[in-house]
Amino acid sequence: MSLSYWDYLTLLLLRPLFAIAVVLLFIVSGWYLAWKLVLVHVPLVQEIFGLKKKPIKPKPPTRGRFSKFYSTMETQPASKW
């Protein structure tokens, strides 16, 4: 029993290609399901992929220790030497 040209082509090229395609399809569909169901809700993943923009709050002018110190100095009356 000898194999024909089509049998050799199927055995050596098409079957491995189909096997690789099925494995890749399985991996991609698993990743897609994991992304849609779980990963999109994880804050670390959102931050890495830039999905969640952090609101930028302007800093108040009296935010530090020095500004508080100098503002209390301005309100106190100046003492005479």
mmCIF file as gemmi writes it, N, C-alpha and C atoms, coordinates in Angstrom:
data_model
loop_
_atom_site.group_PDB
_atom_site.id
_atom_site.type_symbol
_atom_site.label_atom_id
_atom_site.label_alt_id
_atom_site.label_comp_id
_atom_site.label_asym_id
_atom_site.label_entity_id
_atom_site.label_seq_id
_atom_site.pdbx_PDB_ins_code
_atom_site.Cartn_x
_atom_site.Cartn_y
_atom_site.Cartn_z
_atom_site.occupancy
_atom_site.B_iso_or_equiv
_atom_site.pdbx_formal_charge
_atom_site.auth_seq_id
_atom_site.auth_asym_id
_atom_site.pdbx_PDB_model_num
ATOM 1 N N . MET Axp A 1 ? 0.85 -1.158 0 1 0 ? 1 A 1
ATOM 2 C CA . MET Axp A 1 ? 0 0 0 1 0 ? 1 A 1
ATOM 3 C C . MET Axp A 1 ? 0.903 1.231 0 1 0 ? 1 A 1
ATOM 4 N N . SER Axp A 2 ? 0.872 2.007 -1.03 1 0 ? 2 A 1
ATOM 5 C CA . SER Axp A 2 ? 1.701 3.199 -1.141 1 0 ? 2 A 1
ATOM 6 C C . SER Axp A 2 ? 0.838 4.453 -0.971 1 0 ? 2 A 1
ATOM 7 N N . LEU Axp A 3 ? 1.458 5.455 -0.449 1 0 ? 3 A 1
ATOM 8 C CA . LEU Axp A 3 ? 0.744 6.711 -0.229 1 0 ? 3 A 1
ATOM 9 C C . LEU Axp A 3 ? 0.871 7.59 -1.467 1 0 ? 3 A 1
ATOM 10 N N . SER Axp A 4 ? -0.195 8.322 -1.756 1 0 ? 4 A 1
ATOM 11 C CA . SER Axp A 4 ? -0.172 9.21 -2.914 1 0 ? 4 A 1
ATOM 12 C C . SER Axp A 4 ? 0.43 10.563 -2.52 1 0 ? 4 A 1
ATOM 13 N N . TYR Axp A 5 ? 0.565 11.428 -3.491 1 0 ? 5 A 1
ATOM 14 C CA . TYR Axp A 5 ? 1.112 12.76 -3.271 1 0 ? 5 A 1
ATOM 15 C C . TYR Axp A 5 ? 0.242 13.547 -2.287 1 0 ? 5 A 1
ATOM 16 N N . TRP Axp A 6 ? -1.058 13.433 -2.425 1 0 ? 6 A 1
ATOM 17 C CA . TRP Axp A 6 ? -2 14.138 -1.541 1 0 ? 6 A 1
ATOM 18 C C . TRP Axp A 6 ? -1.88 13.633 -0.092 1 0 ? 6 A 1
ATOM 19 N N . ASP Axp A 7 ? -1.673 12.34 0.07 1 0 ? 7 A 1
ATOM 20 C CA . ASP Axp A 7 ? -1.512 11.77 1.411 1 0 ? 7 A 1
ATOM 21 C C . ASP Axp A 7 ? -0.239 12.298 2.088 1 0 ? 7 A 1
ATOM 22 N N . TYR Axp A 8 ? 0.865 12.383 1.334 1 0 ? 8 A 1
ATOM 23 C CA . TYR Axp A 8 ? 2.095 12.931 1.873 1 0 ? 8 A 1
ATOM 24 C C . TYR Axp A 8 ? 1.918 14.405 2.255 1 0 ? 8 A 1
ATOM 25 N N . LEU Axp A 9 ? 1.245 15.162 1.392 1 0 ? 9 A 1
ATOM 26 C CA . LEU Axp A 9 ? 1.001 16.573 1.662 1 0 ? 9 A 1
ATOM 27 C C . LEU Axp A 9 ? 0.161 16.745 2.923 1 0 ? 9 A 1
ATOM 28 N N . THR Axp A 10 ? -0.861 15.93 3.063 1 0 ? 10 A 1
ATOM 29 C CA . THR Axp A 10 ? -1.719 16.002 4.238 1 0 ? 10 A 1
ATOM 30 C C . THR Axp A 10 ? -0.952 15.607 5.494 1 0 ? 10 A 1
ATOM 31 N N . LEU Axp A 11 ? -0.184 14.549 5.401 1 0 ? 11 A 1
ATOM 32 C CA . LEU Axp A 11 ? 0.534 14.039 6.563 1 0 ? 11 A 1
ATOM 33 C C . LEU Axp A 11 ? 1.643 14.988 7.014 1 0 ? 11 A 1
ATOM 34 N N . LEU Axp A 12 ? 2.374 15.563 6.085 1 0 ? 12 A 1
ATOM 35 C CA . LEU Axp A 12 ? 3.545 16.349 6.446 1 0 ? 12 A 1
ATOM 36 C C . LEU Axp A 12 ? 3.283 17.849 6.614 1 0 ? 12 A 1
ATOM 37 N N . LEU Axp A 13 ? 2.293 18.396 5.923 1 0 ? 13 A 1
ATOM 38 C CA . LEU Axp A 13 ? 2.086 19.839 5.985 1 0 ? 13 A 1
ATOM 39 C C . LEU Axp A 13 ? 0.763 20.246 6.629 1 0 ? 13 A 1
ATOM 40 N N . LEU Axp A 14 ? -0.31 19.698 6.133 1 0 ? 14 A 1
ATOM 41 C CA . LEU Axp A 14 ? -1.616 20.199 6.556 1 0 ? 14 A 1
ATOM 42 C C . LEU Axp A 14 ? -1.971 19.813 7.991 1 0 ? 14 A 1
ATOM 43 N N . ARG Axp A 15 ? -1.696 18.596 8.387 1 0 ? 15 A 1
ATOM 44 C CA . ARG Axp A 15 ? -2.046 18.185 9.751 1 0 ? 15 A 1
ATOM 45 C C . ARG Axp A 15 ? -1.292 18.985 10.81 1 0 ? 15 A 1
ATOM 46 N N . PRO Axp A 16 ? 0.036 19.207 10.674 1 0 ? 16 A 1
ATOM 47 C CA . PRO Axp A 16 ? 0.713 20.054 11.665 1 0 ? 16 A 1
ATOM 48 C C . PRO Axp A 16 ? 0.209 21.501 11.651 1 0 ? 16 A 1
ATOM 49 N N . LEU Axp A 17 ? -0.081 22.025 10.467 1 0 ? 17 A 1
ATOM 50 C CA . LEU Axp A 17 ? -0.602 23.392 10.394 1 0 ? 17 A 1
ATOM 51 C C . LEU Axp A 17 ? -1.963 23.509 11.069 1 0 ? 17 A 1
ATOM 52 N N . PHE Axp A 18 ? -2.824 22.546 10.838 1 0 ? 18 A 1
ATOM 53 C CA . PHE Axp A 18 ? -4.135 22.557 11.495 1 0 ? 18 A 1
ATOM 54 C C . PHE Axp A 18 ? -3.995 22.392 13.016 1 0 ? 18 A 1
ATOM 55 N N . ALA Axp A 19 ? -3.062 21.557 13.434 1 0 ? 19 A 1
ATOM 56 C CA . ALA Axp A 19 ? -2.85 21.367 14.877 1 0 ? 19 A 1
ATOM 57 C C . ALA Axp A 19 ? -2.365 22.667 15.524 1 0 ? 19 A 1
ATOM 58 N N . ILE Axp A 20 ? -1.422 23.341 14.875 1 0 ? 20 A 1
ATOM 59 C CA . ILE Axp A 20 ? -0.929 24.617 15.395 1 0 ? 20 A 1
ATOM 60 C C . ILE Axp A 20 ? -2.038 25.66 15.408 1 0 ? 20 A 1
ATOM 61 N N . ALA Axp A 21 ? -2.853 25.698 14.362 1 0 ? 21 A 1
ATOM 62 C CA . ALA Axp A 21 ? -3.958 26.65 14.292 1 0 ? 21 A 1
ATOM 63 C C . ALA Axp A 21 ? -4.971 26.414 15.408 1 0 ? 21 A 1
ATOM 64 N N . VAL Axp A 22 ? -5.265 25.152 15.708 1 0 ? 22 A 1
ATOM 65 C CA . VAL Axp A 22 ? -6.218 24.834 16.773 1 0 ? 22 A 1
ATOM 66 C C . VAL Axp A 22 ? -5.662 25.257 18.128 1 0 ? 22 A 1
ATOM 67 N N . VAL Axp A 23 ? -4.373 25.008 18.363 1 0 ? 23 A 1
ATOM 68 C CA . VAL Axp A 23 ? -3.763 25.394 19.634 1 0 ? 23 A 1
ATOM 69 C C . VAL Axp A 23 ? -3.749 26.916 19.783 1 0 ? 23 A 1
ATOM 70 N N . LEU Axp A 24 ? -3.376 27.631 18.728 1 0 ? 24 A 1
ATOM 71 C CA . LEU Axp A 24 ? -3.381 29.09 18.781 1 0 ? 24 A 1
ATOM 72 C C . LEU Axp A 24 ? -4.783 29.649 18.981 1 0 ? 24 A 1
ATOM 73 N N . LEU Axp A 25 ? -5.757 29.064 18.335 1 0 ? 25 A 1
ATOM 74 C CA . LEU Axp A 25 ? -7.143 29.488 18.52 1 0 ? 25 A 1
ATOM 75 C C . LEU Axp A 25 ? -7.595 29.264 19.958 1 0 ? 25 A 1
ATOM 76 N N . PHE Axp A 26 ? -7.205 28.16 20.544 1 0 ? 26 A 1
ATOM 77 C CA . PHE Axp A 26 ? -7.546 27.858 21.934 1 0 ? 26 A 1
ATOM 78 C C . PHE Axp A 26 ? -6.9 28.884 22.88 1 0 ? 26 A 1
ATOM 79 N N . ILE Axp A 27 ? -5.63 29.205 22.644 1 0 ? 27 A 1
ATOM 80 C CA . ILE Axp A 27 ? -4.929 30.175 23.491 1 0 ? 27 A 1
ATOM 81 C C . ILE Axp A 27 ? -5.537 31.567 23.355 1 0 ? 27 A 1
ATOM 82 N N . VAL Axp A 28 ? -5.813 31.987 22.141 1 0 ? 28 A 1
ATOM 83 C CA . VAL Axp A 28 ? -6.381 33.32 21.914 1 0 ? 28 A 1
ATOM 84 C C . VAL Axp A 28 ? -7.783 33.427 22.499 1 0 ? 28 A 1
ATOM 85 N N . SER Axp A 29 ? -8.594 32.404 22.33 1 0 ? 29 A 1
ATOM 86 C CA . SER Axp A 29 ? -9.943 32.462 22.899 1 0 ? 29 A 1
ATOM 87 C C . SER Axp A 29 ? -9.898 32.438 24.429 1 0 ? 29 A 1
ATOM 88 N N . GLY Axp A 30 ? -8.974 31.694 25.02 1 0 ? 30 A 1
ATOM 89 C CA . GLY Axp A 30 ? -8.813 31.696 26.471 1 0 ? 30 A 1
ATOM 90 C C . GLY Axp A 30 ? -8.36 33.053 26.983 1 0 ? 30 A 1
ATOM 91 N N . TRP Axp A 31 ? -7.426 33.688 26.285 1 0 ? 31 A 1
ATOM 92 C CA . TRP Axp A 31 ? -6.973 35.015 26.675 1 0 ? 31 A 1
ATOM 93 C C . TRP Axp A 31 ? -8.111 36.032 26.547 1 0 ? 31 A 1
ATOM 94 N N . TYR Axp A 32 ? -8.888 35.938 25.484 1 0 ? 32 A 1
ATOM 95 C CA . TYR Axp A 32 ? -10.003 36.865 25.282 1 0 ? 32 A 1
ATOM 96 C C . TYR Axp A 32 ? -11.034 36.723 26.401 1 0 ? 32 A 1
ATOM 97 N N . LEU Axp A 33 ? -11.362 35.498 26.753 1 0 ? 33 A 1
ATOM 98 C CA . LEU Axp A 33 ? -12.319 35.287 27.844 1 0 ? 33 A 1
ATOM 99 C C . LEU Axp A 33 ? -11.763 35.794 29.174 1 0 ? 33 A 1
ATOM 100 N N . ALA Axp A 34 ? -10.495 35.525 29.443 1 0 ? 34 A 1
ATOM 101 C CA . ALA Axp A 34 ? -9.886 36.003 30.683 1 0 ? 34 A 1
ATOM 102 C C . ALA Axp A 34 ? -9.854 37.529 30.704 1 0 ? 34 A 1
ATOM 103 N N . TRP Axp A 35 ? -9.578 38.149 29.568 1 0 ? 35 A 1
ATOM 104 C CA . TRP Axp A 35 ? -9.539 39.604 29.492 1 0 ? 35 A 1
ATOM 105 C C . TRP Axp A 35 ? -10.92 40.197 29.762 1 0 ? 35 A 1
ATOM 106 N N . LYS Axp A 36 ? -11.929 39.668 29.101 1 0 ? 36 A 1
ATOM 107 C CA . LYS Axp A 36 ? -13.277 40.217 29.237 1 0 ? 36 A 1
ATOM 108 C C . LYS Axp A 36 ? -13.874 39.952 30.616 1 0 ? 36 A 1
ATOM 109 N N . LEU Axp A 37 ? -13.585 38.82 31.207 1 0 ? 37 A 1
ATOM 110 C CA . LEU Axp A 37 ? -14.231 38.456 32.457 1 0 ? 37 A 1
ATOM 111 C C . LEU Axp A 37 ? -13.466 38.925 33.694 1 0 ? 37 A 1
ATOM 112 N N . VAL Axp A 38 ? -12.13 38.907 33.654 1 0 ? 38 A 1
ATOM 113 C CA . VAL Axp A 38 ? -11.361 39.146 34.872 1 0 ? 38 A 1
ATOM 114 C C . VAL Axp A 38 ? -10.371 40.296 34.721 1 0 ? 38 A 1
ATOM 115 N N . LEU Axp A 39 ? -9.5 40.224 33.735 1 0 ? 39 A 1
ATOM 116 C CA . LEU Axp A 39 ? -8.34 41.108 33.687 1 0 ? 39 A 1
ATOM 117 C C . LEU Axp A 39 ? -8.697 42.571 33.5 1 0 ? 39 A 1
ATOM 118 N N . VAL Axp A 40 ? -9.778 42.85 32.81 1 0 ? 40 A 1
ATOM 119 C CA . VAL Axp A 40 ? -10.146 44.242 32.566 1 0 ? 40 A 1
ATOM 120 C C . VAL Axp A 40 ? -10.58 44.934 33.861 1 0 ? 40 A 1
ATOM 121 N N . HIS Axp A 41 ? -10.9 44.18 34.891 1 0 ? 41 A 1
ATOM 122 C CA . HIS Axp A 41 ? -11.347 44.752 36.156 1 0 ? 41 A 1
ATOM 123 C C . HIS Axp A 41 ? -10.225 44.873 37.189 1 0 ? 41 A 1
ATOM 124 N N . VAL Axp A 42 ? -9.035 44.383 36.879 1 0 ? 42 A 1
ATOM 125 C CA . VAL Axp A 42 ? -7.909 44.438 37.815 1 0 ? 42 A 1
ATOM 126 C C . VAL Axp A 42 ? -7.236 45.806 37.674 1 0 ? 42 A 1
ATOM 127 N N . PRO Axp A 43 ? -7.112 46.556 38.768 1 0 ? 43 A 1
ATOM 128 C CA . PRO Axp A 43 ? -6.544 47.907 38.669 1 0 ? 43 A 1
ATOM 129 C C . PRO Axp A 43 ? -5.123 47.949 38.118 1 0 ? 43 A 1
ATOM 130 N N . LEU Axp A 44 ? -4.295 46.977 38.454 1 0 ? 44 A 1
ATOM 131 C CA . LEU Axp A 44 ? -2.927 46.964 37.946 1 0 ? 44 A 1
ATOM 132 C C . LEU Axp A 44 ? -2.908 46.822 36.429 1 0 ? 44 A 1
ATOM 133 N N . VAL Axp A 45 ? -3.737 45.938 35.889 1 0 ? 45 A 1
ATOM 134 C CA . VAL Axp A 45 ? -3.804 45.756 34.441 1 0 ? 45 A 1
ATOM 135 C C . VAL Axp A 45 ? -4.357 47.018 33.785 1 0 ? 45 A 1
ATOM 136 N N . GLN Axp A 46 ? -5.327 47.657 34.41 1 0 ? 46 A 1
ATOM 137 C CA . GLN Axp A 46 ? -5.872 48.901 33.868 1 0 ? 46 A 1
ATOM 138 C C . GLN Axp A 46 ? -4.796 49.978 33.805 1 0 ? 46 A 1
ATOM 139 N N . GLU Axp A 47 ? -3.967 50.031 34.825 1 0 ? 47 A 1
ATOM 140 C CA . GLU Axp A 47 ? -2.917 51.034 34.847 1 0 ? 47 A 1
ATOM 141 C C . GLU Axp A 47 ? -1.844 50.738 33.804 1 0 ? 47 A 1
ATOM 142 N N . ILE Axp A 48 ? -1.5 49.476 33.629 1 0 ? 48 A 1
ATOM 143 C CA . ILE Axp A 48 ? -0.46 49.111 32.658 1 0 ? 48 A 1
ATOM 144 C C . ILE Axp A 48 ? -0.902 49.426 31.234 1 0 ? 48 A 1
ATOM 145 N N . PHE Axp A 49 ? -2.135 49.08 30.896 1 0 ? 49 A 1
ATOM 146 C CA . PHE Axp A 49 ? -2.617 49.276 29.534 1 0 ? 49 A 1
ATOM 147 C C . PHE Axp A 49 ? -3.253 50.64 29.317 1 0 ? 49 A 1
ATOM 148 N N . GLY Axp A 50 ? -3.29 51.485 30.339 1 0 ? 50 A 1
ATOM 149 C CA . GLY Axp A 50 ? -3.823 52.829 30.184 1 0 ? 50 A 1
ATOM 150 C C . GLY Axp A 50 ? -5.323 52.872 30.008 1 0 ? 50 A 1
ATOM 151 N N . LEU Axp A 51 ? -6.036 51.942 30.596 1 0 ? 51 A 1
ATOM 152 C CA . LEU Axp A 51 ? -7.479 51.911 30.454 1 0 ? 51 A 1
ATOM 153 C C . LEU Axp A 51 ? -8.173 52.868 31.408 1 0 ? 51 A 1
ATOM 154 N N . LYS Axp A 52 ? -7.541 53.143 32.521 1 0 ? 52 A 1
ATOM 155 C CA . LYS Axp A 52 ? -8.167 53.968 33.546 1 0 ? 52 A 1
ATOM 156 C C . LYS Axp A 52 ? -7.339 55.23 33.712 1 0 ? 52 A 1
ATOM 157 N N . LYS Axp A 53 ? -7.933 56.337 33.347 1 0 ? 53 A 1
ATOM 158 C CA . LYS Axp A 53 ? -7.24 57.605 33.478 1 0 ? 53 A 1
ATOM 159 C C . LYS Axp A 53 ? -7.474 58.163 34.875 1 0 ? 53 A 1
ATOM 160 N N . LYS Axp A 54 ? -6.396 58.508 35.541 1 0 ? 54 A 1
ATOM 161 C CA . LYS Axp A 54 ? -6.511 59.085 36.869 1 0 ? 54 A 1
ATOM 162 C C . LYS Axp A 54 ? -6.853 60.57 36.726 1 0 ? 54 A 1
ATOM 163 N N . PRO Axp A 55 ? -7.843 61.032 37.484 1 0 ? 55 A 1
ATOM 164 C CA . PRO Axp A 55 ? -8.148 62.462 37.409 1 0 ? 55 A 1
ATOM 165 C C . PRO Axp A 55 ? -7.019 63.279 38.048 1 0 ? 55 A 1
ATOM 166 N N . ILE Axp A 56 ? -6.628 64.325 37.367 1 0 ? 56 A 1
ATOM 167 C CA . ILE Axp A 56 ? -5.552 65.176 37.862 1 0 ? 56 A 1
ATOM 168 C C . ILE Axp A 56 ? -6.174 66.279 38.697 1 0 ? 56 A 1
ATOM 169 N N . LYS Axp A 57 ? -5.831 66.304 39.969 1 0 ? 57 A 1
ATOM 170 C CA . LYS Axp A 57 ? -6.346 67.321 40.869 1 0 ? 57 A 1
ATOM 171 C C . LYS Axp A 57 ? -5.29 68.416 41.004 1 0 ? 57 A 1
ATOM 172 N N . PRO Axp A 58 ? -5.697 69.669 40.856 1 0 ? 58 A 1
ATOM 173 C CA . PRO Axp A 58 ? -4.712 70.73 41.052 1 0 ? 58 A 1
ATOM 174 C C . PRO Axp A 58 ? -4.303 70.807 42.523 1 0 ? 58 A 1
ATOM 175 N N . LYS Axp A 59 ? -3.04 71.082 42.736 1 0 ? 59 A 1
ATOM 176 C CA . LYS Axp A 59 ? -2.534 71.143 44.102 1 0 ? 59 A 1
ATOM 177 C C . LYS Axp A 59 ? -2.896 72.498 44.713 1 0 ? 59 A 1
ATOM 178 N N . PRO Axp A 60 ? -3.327 72.492 45.955 1 0 ? 60 A 1
ATOM 179 C CA . PRO Axp A 60 ? -3.67 73.772 46.596 1 0 ? 60 A 1
ATOM 180 C C . PRO Axp A 60 ? -2.418 74.604 46.837 1 0 ? 60 A 1
ATOM 181 N N . PRO Axp A 61 ? -2.556 75.928 46.838 1 0 ? 61 A 1
ATOM 182 C CA . PRO Axp A 61 ? -1.361 76.761 47.018 1 0 ? 61 A 1
ATOM 183 C C . PRO Axp A 61 ? -0.753 76.637 48.411 1 0 ? 61 A 1
ATOM 184 N N . THR Axp A 62 ? -1.549 76.265 49.4 1 0 ? 62 A 1
ATOM 185 C CA . THR Axp A 62 ? -1.025 76.116 50.765 1 0 ? 62 A 1
ATOM 186 C C . THR Axp A 62 ? -0.993 74.643 51.123 1 0 ? 62 A 1
ATOM 187 N N . ARG Axp A 63 ? -0.155 73.904 50.443 1 0 ? 63 A 1
ATOM 188 C CA . ARG Axp A 63 ? -0.153 72.457 50.662 1 0 ? 63 A 1
ATOM 189 C C . ARG Axp A 63 ? 0.986 71.988 51.552 1 0 ? 63 A 1
ATOM 190 N N . GLY Axp A 64 ? 2.044 72.781 51.689 1 0 ? 64 A 1
ATOM 191 C CA . GLY Axp A 64 ? 3.222 72.284 52.388 1 0 ? 64 A 1
ATOM 192 C C . GLY Axp A 64 ? 3.401 72.907 53.758 1 0 ? 64 A 1
ATOM 193 N N . ARG Axp A 65 ? 4.429 72.482 54.438 1 0 ? 65 A 1
ATOM 194 C CA . ARG Axp A 65 ? 4.724 72.974 55.782 1 0 ? 65 A 1
ATOM 195 C C . ARG Axp A 65 ? 5.187 74.423 55.754 1 0 ? 65 A 1
ATOM 196 N N . PHE Axp A 66 ? 5.987 74.775 54.743 1 0 ? 66 A 1
ATOM 197 C CA . PHE Axp A 66 ? 6.526 76.129 54.691 1 0 ? 66 A 1
ATOM 198 C C . PHE Axp A 66 ? 5.431 77.163 54.461 1 0 ? 66 A 1
ATOM 199 N N . SER Axp A 67 ? 4.499 76.84 53.585 1 0 ? 67 A 1
ATOM 200 C CA . SER Axp A 67 ? 3.424 77.799 53.331 1 0 ? 67 A 1
ATOM 201 C C . SER Axp A 67 ? 2.578 78.004 54.571 1 0 ? 67 A 1
ATOM 202 N N . LYS Axp A 68 ? 2.355 76.968 55.352 1 0 ? 68 A 1
ATOM 203 C CA . LYS Axp A 68 ? 1.599 77.113 56.595 1 0 ? 68 A 1
ATOM 204 C C . LYS Axp A 68 ? 2.394 77.96 57.596 1 0 ? 68 A 1
ATOM 205 N N . PHE Axp A 69 ? 3.691 77.756 57.662 1 0 ? 69 A 1
ATOM 206 C CA . PHE Axp A 69 ? 4.529 78.501 58.585 1 0 ? 69 A 1
ATOM 207 C C . PHE Axp A 69 ? 4.524 79.99 58.243 1 0 ? 69 A 1
ATOM 208 N N . TYR Axp A 70 ? 4.729 80.302 56.957 1 0 ? 70 A 1
ATOM 209 C CA . TYR Axp A 70 ? 4.776 81.7 56.558 1 0 ? 70 A 1
ATOM 210 C C . TYR Axp A 70 ? 3.406 82.362 56.643 1 0 ? 70 A 1
ATOM 211 N N . SER Axp A 71 ? 2.346 81.626 56.414 1 0 ? 71 A 1
ATOM 212 C CA . SER Axp A 71 ? 1.016 82.23 56.533 1 0 ? 71 A 1
ATOM 213 C C . SER Axp A 71 ? 0.699 82.561 57.989 1 0 ? 71 A 1
ATOM 214 N N . THR Axp A 72 ? 1.182 81.787 58.947 1 0 ? 72 A 1
ATOM 215 C CA . THR Axp A 72 ? 0.964 82.119 60.349 1 0 ? 72 A 1
ATOM 216 C C . THR Axp A 72 ? 1.841 83.289 60.758 1 0 ? 72 A 1
ATOM 217 N N . MET Axp A 73 ? 3.007 83.451 60.143 1 0 ? 73 A 1
ATOM 218 C CA . MET Axp A 73 ? 3.865 84.587 60.452 1 0 ? 73 A 1
ATOM 219 C C . MET Axp A 73 ? 3.243 85.886 59.98 1 0 ? 73 A 1
ATOM 220 N N . GLU Axp A 74 ? 2.561 85.853 58.842 1 0 ? 74 A 1
ATOM 221 C CA . GLU Axp A 74 ? 1.957 87.067 58.296 1 0 ? 74 A 1
ATOM 222 C C . GLU Axp A 74 ? 0.779 87.529 59.142 1 0 ? 74 A 1
ATOM 223 N N . THR Axp A 75 ? 0.075 86.624 59.78 1 0 ? 75 A 1
ATOM 224 C CA . THR Axp A 75 ? -1.085 87 60.562 1 0 ? 75 A 1
ATOM 225 C C . THR Axp A 75 ? -0.716 87.501 61.945 1 0 ? 75 A 1
ATOM 226 N N . GLN Axp A 76 ? 0.454 87.174 62.437 1 0 ? 76 A 1
ATOM 227 C CA . GLN Axp A 76 ? 0.873 87.628 63.77 1 0 ? 76 A 1
ATOM 228 C C . GLN Axp A 76 ? 1.412 89.048 63.676 1 0 ? 76 A 1
ATOM 229 N N . PRO Axp A 77 ? 1.127 89.856 64.67 1 0 ? 77 A 1
ATOM 230 C CA . PRO Axp A 77 ? 1.675 91.223 64.648 1 0 ? 77 A 1
ATOM 231 C C . PRO Axp A 77 ? 3.182 91.205 64.853 1 0 ? 77 A 1
ATOM 232 N N . ALA Axp A 78 ? 3.851 92.134 64.215 1 0 ? 78 A 1
ATOM 233 C CA . ALA Axp A 78 ? 5.31 92.193 64.316 1 0 ? 78 A 1
ATOM 234 C C . ALA Axp A 78 ? 5.693 92.731 65.694 1 0 ? 78 A 1
ATOM 235 N N . SER Axp A 79 ? 6.647 92.111 66.304 1 0 ? 79 A 1
ATOM 236 C CA . SER Axp A 79 ? 7.1 92.561 67.622 1 0 ? 79 A 1
ATOM 237 C C . SER Axp A 79 ? 8.23 93.576 67.465 1 0 ? 79 A 1
ATOM 238 N N . LYS Axp A 80 ? 8.3 94.527 68.383 1 0 ? 80 A 1
ATOM 239 C CA . LYS Axp A 80 ? 9.354 95.558 68.322 1 0 ? 80 A 1
ATOM 240 C C . LYS Axp A 80 ? 10.527 95.1 69.183 1 0 ? 80 A 1
ATOM 241 N N . TRP Axp A 81 ? 11.7 95.376 68.709 1 0 ? 81 A 1
ATOM 242 C CA . TRP Axp A 81 ? 12.898 94.986 69.435 1 0 ? 81 A 1
ATOM 243 C C . TRP Axp A 81 ? 13.286 96.049 70.359 1 0 ? 81 A 1
